[in-house]
Amino acid sequence: MALPEDLIIAIQRVLPDAKVTVEDLKGSGDHFEVNVISSKFDGLSLVRQHQLVYSALKNHLATEAIHALALNTSIPK
């Protein structure tokens, strides 16, 4: 089980400028929708953007604290 606040902190460690929102989709603490907006994504492919976020959450994913993750990334407008 993971807390949304923990995911935000983990992502912002890797992407300090990121604006992150996390929604617990089932209330179970293991199915999340994560939206990340960061200028660090500028010029990166969508795959590379997602890899950066996955790298930030690697411990949560490895321990299966996150079972399902819907991920959206973008650059600021």
N, CA, C and O atoms as CSV, one atom per row, in Angstrom:
chain,resi,resn,atom,element,x,y,z
A,1,MET,N,N,0.843,-1.178,0.000
A,1,MET,CA,C,0.000,0.000,0.000
A,1,MET,C,C,0.890,1.243,0.000
A,1,MET,O,O,1.898,1.305,0.703
A,2,ALA,N,N,0.499,2.214,-0.792
A,2,ALA,CA,C,1.248,3.466,-0.876
A,2,ALA,C,C,0.299,4.633,-0.617
A,2,ALA,O,O,-0.900,4.548,-0.885
A,3,LEU,N,N,0.847,5.703,-0.099
A,3,LEU,CA,C,0.074,6.929,0.107
A,3,LEU,C,C,0.357,7.896,-1.042
A,3,LEU,O,O,1.501,8.004,-1.485
A,4,PRO,N,N,-0.658,8.593,-1.526
A,4,PRO,CA,C,-0.436,9.555,-2.607
A,4,PRO,C,C,0.686,10.548,-2.294
A,4,PRO,O,O,1.463,10.905,-3.180
A,5,GLU,N,N,0.771,10.987,-1.053
A,5,GLU,CA,C,1.816,11.951,-0.671
A,5,GLU,C,C,3.211,11.360,-0.857
A,5,GLU,O,O,4.137,12.068,-1.253
A,6,ASP,N,N,3.364,10.072,-0.576
A,6,ASP,CA,C,4.657,9.411,-0.754
A,6,ASP,C,C,5.063,9.380,-2.228
A,6,ASP,O,O,6.235,9.555,-2.560
A,7,LEU,N,N,4.085,9.158,-3.105
A,7,LEU,CA,C,4.372,9.125,-4.536
A,7,LEU,C,C,4.775,10.505,-5.034
A,7,LEU,O,O,5.695,10.635,-5.842
A,8,ILE,N,N,4.092,11.528,-4.555
A,8,ILE,CA,C,4.429,12.908,-4.945
A,8,ILE,C,C,5.861,13.231,-4.522
A,8,ILE,O,O,6.630,13.779,-5.311
A,9,ILE,N,N,6.215,12.903,-3.309
A,9,ILE,CA,C,7.563,13.174,-2.801
A,9,ILE,C,C,8.610,12.439,-3.637
A,9,ILE,O,O,9.632,13.019,-4.003
A,10,ALA,N,N,8.359,11.167,-3.939
A,10,ALA,CA,C,9.313,10.369,-4.713
A,10,ALA,C,C,9.519,10.962,-6.109
A,10,ALA,O,O,10.649,11.026,-6.594
A,11,ILE,N,N,8.448,11.389,-6.745
A,11,ILE,CA,C,8.551,11.974,-8.092
A,11,ILE,C,C,9.282,13.304,-8.038
A,11,ILE,O,O,10.113,13.588,-8.901
A,12,GLN,N,N,8.985,14.119,-7.041
A,12,GLN,CA,C,9.623,15.430,-6.952
A,12,GLN,C,C,11.098,15.344,-6.566
A,12,GLN,O,O,11.838,16.307,-6.764
A,13,ARG,N,N,11.531,14.232,-6.030
A,13,ARG,CA,C,12.972,14.039,-5.785
A,13,ARG,C,C,13.723,13.945,-7.115
A,13,ARG,O,O,14.834,14.458,-7.243
A,14,VAL,N,N,13.116,13.292,-8.092
A,14,VAL,CA,C,13.731,13.123,-9.407
A,14,VAL,C,C,13.444,14.329,-10.305
A,14,VAL,O,O,14.291,14.729,-11.104
A,15,LEU,N,N,12.256,14.899,-10.170
A,15,LEU,CA,C,11.826,16.035,-10.984
A,15,LEU,C,C,11.388,17.164,-10.053
A,15,LEU,O,O,10.192,17.352,-9.830
A,16,PRO,N,N,12.346,17.915,-9.509
A,16,PRO,CA,C,12.031,18.916,-8.482
A,16,PRO,C,C,11.012,19.981,-8.894
A,16,PRO,O,O,10.301,20.516,-8.044
A,17,ASP,N,N,10.936,20.289,-10.185
A,17,ASP,CA,C,10.002,21.330,-10.636
A,17,ASP,C,C,8.610,20.780,-10.939
A,17,ASP,O,O,7.717,21.536,-11.319
A,18,ALA,N,N,8.422,19.488,-10.776
A,18,ALA,CA,C,7.184,18.836,-11.195
A,18,ALA,C,C,5.970,19.262,-10.375
A,18,ALA,O,O,6.031,19.423,-9.156
A,19,LYS,N,N,4.877,19.436,-11.089
A,19,LYS,CA,C,3.563,19.567,-10.461
A,19,LYS,C,C,2.933,18.188,-10.600
A,19,LYS,O,O,2.737,17.691,-11.709
A,20,VAL,N,N,2.621,17.585,-9.473
A,20,VAL,CA,C,2.172,16.195,-9.457
A,20,VAL,C,C,0.816,16.097,-8.777
A,20,VAL,O,O,0.604,16.659,-7.702
A,21,THR,N,N,-0.100,15.376,-9.416
A,21,THR,CA,C,-1.359,15.019,-8.767
A,21,THR,C,C,-1.464,13.500,-8.786
A,21,THR,O,O,-1.097,12.841,-9.759
A,22,VAL,N,N,-1.971,12.971,-7.693
A,22,VAL,CA,C,-2.122,11.519,-7.558
A,22,VAL,C,C,-3.532,11.242,-7.071
A,22,VAL,O,O,-3.994,11.829,-6.092
A,23,GLU,N,N,-4.208,10.341,-7.764
A,23,GLU,CA,C,-5.544,9.924,-7.351
A,23,GLU,C,C,-5.530,8.422,-7.077
A,23,GLU,O,O,-5.097,7.633,-7.916
A,24,ASP,N,N,-6.004,8.039,-5.906
A,24,ASP,CA,C,-6.154,6.628,-5.543
A,24,ASP,C,C,-7.453,6.160,-6.187
A,24,ASP,O,O,-8.538,6.525,-5.735
A,25,LEU,N,N,-7.347,5.360,-7.233
A,25,LEU,CA,C,-8.513,5.017,-8.051
A,25,LEU,C,C,-9.516,4.100,-7.374
A,25,LEU,O,O,-10.708,4.170,-7.672
A,26,LYS,N,N,-9.066,3.252,-6.480
A,26,LYS,CA,C,-9.984,2.294,-5.845
A,26,LYS,C,C,-10.068,2.480,-4.337
A,26,LYS,O,O,-10.825,1.773,-3.672
A,27,GLY,N,N,-9.306,3.416,-3.790
A,27,GLY,CA,C,-9.296,3.591,-2.349
A,27,GLY,C,C,-8.527,2.505,-1.625
A,27,GLY,O,O,-8.562,2.419,-0.397
A,28,SER,N,N,-7.834,1.676,-2.389
A,28,SER,CA,C,-7.104,0.545,-1.807
A,28,SER,C,C,-5.624,0.836,-1.595
A,28,SER,O,O,-4.916,0.042,-0.974
A,29,GLY,N,N,-5.154,1.973,-2.109
A,29,GLY,CA,C,-3.759,2.340,-1.922
A,29,GLY,C,C,-2.796,1.626,-2.843
A,29,GLY,O,O,-1.588,1.641,-2.603
A,30,ASP,N,N,-3.312,0.988,-3.913
A,30,ASP,CA,C,-2.393,0.333,-4.849
A,30,ASP,C,C,-2.753,0.531,-6.321
A,30,ASP,O,O,-2.051,0.026,-7.197
A,31,HIS,N,N,-3.830,1.254,-6.605
A,31,HIS,CA,C,-4.228,1.596,-7.972
A,31,HIS,C,C,-4.281,3.124,-8.074
A,31,HIS,O,O,-5.108,3.769,-7.429
A,32,PHE,N,N,-3.392,3.693,-8.890
A,32,PHE,CA,C,-3.262,5.147,-8.931
A,32,PHE,C,C,-3.319,5.707,-10.340
A,32,PHE,O,O,-2.936,5.055,-11.312
A,33,GLU,N,N,-3.810,6.934,-10.418
A,33,GLU,CA,C,-3.656,7.752,-11.618
A,33,GLU,C,C,-2.723,8.888,-11.213
A,33,GLU,O,O,-2.980,9.599,-10.241
A,34,VAL,N,N,-1.639,9.051,-11.966
A,34,VAL,CA,C,-0.628,10.052,-11.654
A,34,VAL,C,C,-0.461,10.977,-12.852
A,34,VAL,O,O,-0.268,10.528,-13.981
A,35,ASN,N,N,-0.540,12.272,-12.586
A,35,ASN,CA,C,-0.327,13.294,-13.614
A,35,ASN,C,C,0.895,14.109,-13.213
A,35,ASN,O,O,0.972,14.625,-12.098
A,36,VAL,N,N,1.848,14.220,-14.134
A,36,VAL,CA,C,3.094,14.922,-13.843
A,36,VAL,C,C,3.343,15.958,-14.940
A,36,VAL,O,O,3.370,15.634,-16.128
A,37,ILE,N,N,3.522,17.200,-14.518
A,37,ILE,CA,C,3.869,18.291,-15.436
A,37,ILE,C,C,5.251,18.780,-15.031
A,37,ILE,O,O,5.464,19.186,-13.889
A,38,SER,N,N,6.194,18.739,-15.979
A,38,SER,CA,C,7.564,19.151,-15.672
A,38,SER,C,C,8.243,19.711,-16.915
A,38,SER,O,O,8.073,19.188,-18.016
A,39,SER,N,N,9.008,20.774,-16.730
A,39,SER,CA,C,9.787,21.328,-17.836
A,39,SER,C,C,10.915,20.375,-18.229
A,39,SER,O,O,11.444,20.483,-19.335
A,40,LYS,N,N,11.291,19.453,-17.357
A,40,LYS,CA,C,12.338,18.467,-17.660
A,40,LYS,C,C,11.914,17.519,-18.777
A,40,LYS,O,O,12.762,16.847,-19.365
A,41,PHE,N,N,10.624,17.452,-19.078
A,41,PHE,CA,C,10.126,16.592,-20.145
A,41,PHE,C,C,10.300,17.220,-21.530
A,41,PHE,O,O,10.143,16.541,-22.545
A,42,ASP,N,N,10.619,18.501,-21.570
A,42,ASP,CA,C,10.736,19.199,-22.845
A,42,ASP,C,C,11.786,18.523,-23.730
A,42,ASP,O,O,12.935,18.348,-23.321
A,43,GLY,N,N,11.384,18.148,-24.931
A,43,GLY,CA,C,12.284,17.512,-25.887
A,43,GLY,C,C,12.419,16.006,-25.723
A,43,GLY,O,O,13.086,15.356,-26.528
A,44,LEU,N,N,11.796,15.443,-24.695
A,44,LEU,CA,C,11.872,13.999,-24.471
A,44,LEU,C,C,10.668,13.291,-25.086
A,44,LEU,O,O,9.567,13.840,-25.130
A,45,SER,N,N,10.888,12.084,-25.552
A,45,SER,CA,C,9.775,11.279,-26.051
A,45,SER,C,C,8.868,10.906,-24.877
A,45,SER,O,O,9.275,10.970,-23.717
A,46,LEU,N,N,7.652,10.522,-25.195
A,46,LEU,CA,C,6.710,10.100,-24.161
A,46,LEU,C,C,7.266,8.906,-23.381
A,46,LEU,O,O,7.103,8.819,-22.164
A,47,VAL,N,N,7.917,7.997,-24.089
A,47,VAL,CA,C,8.514,6.831,-23.425
A,47,VAL,C,C,9.567,7.279,-22.415
A,47,VAL,O,O,9.584,6.780,-21.290
A,48,ARG,N,N,10.442,8.207,-22.790
A,48,ARG,CA,C,11.490,8.689,-21.882
A,48,ARG,C,C,10.884,9.435,-20.689
A,48,ARG,O,O,11.371,9.311,-19.566
A,49,GLN,N,N,9.816,10.213,-20.937
A,49,GLN,CA,C,9.126,10.903,-19.849
A,49,GLN,C,C,8.621,9.888,-18.824
A,49,GLN,O,O,8.818,10.051,-17.620
A,50,HIS,N,N,7.973,8.848,-19.320
A,50,HIS,CA,C,7.435,7.826,-18.427
A,50,HIS,C,C,8.550,7.084,-17.707
A,50,HIS,O,O,8.403,6.732,-16.536
A,51,GLN,N,N,9.666,6.842,-18.393
A,51,GLN,CA,C,10.792,6.164,-17.749
A,51,GLN,C,C,11.313,6.970,-16.561
A,51,GLN,O,O,11.684,6.397,-15.537
A,52,LEU,N,N,11.343,8.289,-16.694
A,52,LEU,CA,C,11.789,9.129,-15.581
A,52,LEU,C,C,10.879,8.974,-14.368
A,52,LEU,O,O,11.347,8.877,-13.233
A,53,VAL,N,N,9.577,8.953,-14.621
A,53,VAL,CA,C,8.623,8.804,-13.514
A,53,VAL,C,C,8.716,7.394,-12.920
A,53,VAL,O,O,8.704,7.227,-11.700
A,54,TYR,N,N,8.809,6.390,-13.782
A,54,TYR,CA,C,8.953,5.020,-13.274
A,54,TYR,C,C,10.218,4.873,-12.440
A,54,TYR,O,O,10.222,4.166,-11.432
A,55,SER,N,N,11.295,5.541,-12.856
A,55,SER,CA,C,12.536,5.453,-12.070
A,55,SER,C,C,12.328,6.059,-10.685
A,55,SER,O,O,12.897,5.579,-9.705
A,56,ALA,N,N,11.523,7.103,-10.602
A,56,ALA,CA,C,11.233,7.722,-9.306
A,56,ALA,C,C,10.406,6.805,-8.410
A,56,ALA,O,O,10.506,6.865,-7.184
A,57,LEU,N,N,9.605,5.973,-9.023
A,57,LEU,CA,C,8.697,5.096,-8.268
A,57,LEU,C,C,9.183,3.648,-8.200
A,57,LEU,O,O,8.433,2.753,-7.811
A,58,LYS,N,N,10.443,3.426,-8.578
A,58,LYS,CA,C,10.939,2.054,-8.693
A,58,LYS,C,C,10.786,1.235,-7.417
A,58,LYS,O,O,10.465,0.049,-7.493
A,59,ASN,N,N,11.004,1.829,-6.256
A,59,ASN,CA,C,10.861,1.076,-5.007
A,59,ASN,C,C,9.411,0.701,-4.752
A,59,ASN,O,O,9.122,-0.410,-4.306
A,60,HIS,N,N,8.502,1.620,-5.033
A,60,HIS,CA,C,7.077,1.332,-4.852
A,60,HIS,C,C,6.614,0.241,-5.820
A,60,HIS,O,O,5.769,-0.586,-5.475
A,61,LEU,N,N,7.165,0.244,-7.018
A,61,LEU,CA,C,6.794,-0.767,-8.004
A,61,LEU,C,C,7.418,-2.124,-7.667
A,61,LEU,O,O,6.767,-3.160,-7.799
A,62,ALA,N,N,8.666,-2.112,-7.235
A,62,ALA,CA,C,9.369,-3.360,-6.926
A,62,ALA,C,C,8.734,-4.105,-5.758
A,62,ALA,O,O,8.701,-5.336,-5.744
A,63,THR,N,N,8.231,-3.357,-4.779
A,63,THR,CA,C,7.616,-3.990,-3.614
A,63,THR,C,C,6.134,-4.269,-3.835
A,63,THR,O,O,5.452,-4.790,-2.953
A,64,GLU,N,N,5.644,-3.915,-5.022
A,64,GLU,CA,C,4.239,-4.069,-5.394
A,64,GLU,C,C,3.307,-3.246,-4.523
A,64,GLU,O,O,2.129,-3.574,-4.379
A,65,ALA,N,N,3.840,-2.166,-3.937
A,65,ALA,CA,C,2.982,-1.212,-3.234
A,65,ALA,C,C,2.050,-0.549,-4.247
A,65,ALA,O,O,0.940,-0.135,-3.913
A,66,ILE,N,N,2.521,-0.457,-5.486
A,66,ILE,CA,C,1.686,0.010,-6.602
A,66,ILE,C,C,1.392,-1.197,-7.470
A,66,ILE,O,O,2.305,-1.827,-8.003
A,67,HIS,N,N,0.121,-1.515,-7.608
A,67,HIS,CA,C,-0.284,-2.645,-8.436
A,67,HIS,C,C,-0.636,-2.173,-9.845
A,67,HIS,O,O,-0.333,-2.858,-10.822
A,68,ALA,N,N,-1.273,-1.008,-9.955
A,68,ALA,CA,C,-1.668,-0.459,-11.257
A,68,ALA,C,C,-1.393,1.043,-11.264
A,68,ALA,O,O,-1.616,1.741,-10.275
A,69,LEU,N,N,-0.902,1.518,-12.407
A,69,LEU,CA,C,-0.531,2.915,-12.531
A,69,LEU,C,C,-0.955,3.453,-13.881
A,69,LEU,O,O,-0.484,2.994,-14.922
A,70,ALA,N,N,-1.854,4.436,-13.858
A,70,ALA,CA,C,-2.221,5.176,-15.070
A,70,ALA,C,C,-1.397,6.462,-15.020
A,70,ALA,O,O,-1.555,7.268,-14.103
A,71,LEU,N,N,-0.526,6.651,-15.998
A,71,LEU,CA,C,0.432,7.746,-15.957
A,71,LEU,C,C,0.230,8.697,-17.125
A,71,LEU,O,O,0.140,8.277,-18.279
A,72,ASN,N,N,0.158,9.997,-16.806
A,72,ASN,CA,C,0.075,11.050,-17.808
A,72,ASN,C,C,1.198,12.028,-17.527
A,72,ASN,O,O,1.377,12.465,-16.390
A,73,THR,N,N,1.964,12.375,-18.569
A,73,THR,CA,C,3.036,13.340,-18.414
A,73,THR,C,C,2.880,14.441,-19.457
A,73,THR,O,O,2.359,14.212,-20.549
A,74,SER,N,N,3.344,15.649,-19.098
A,74,SER,CA,C,3.298,16.760,-20.051
A,74,SER,C,C,4.267,17.839,-19.602
A,74,SER,O,O,4.775,17.820,-18.481
A,75,ILE,N,N,4.513,18.793,-20.516
A,75,ILE,CA,C,5.330,19.949,-20.191
A,75,ILE,C,C,4.401,21.107,-19.876
A,75,ILE,O,O,3.258,21.119,-20.335
A,76,PRO,N,N,4.870,22.092,-19.095
A,76,PRO,CA,C,4.027,23.236,-18.775
A,76,PRO,C,C,3.686,24.026,-20.036
A,76,PRO,O,O,4.474,24.086,-20.980
A,77,LYS,N,N,2.512,24.622,-20.035
A,77,LYS,CA,C,2.085,25.437,-21.182
A,77,LYS,C,C,2.347,26.887,-20.907
A,77,LYS,O,O,2.058,27.737,-21.749
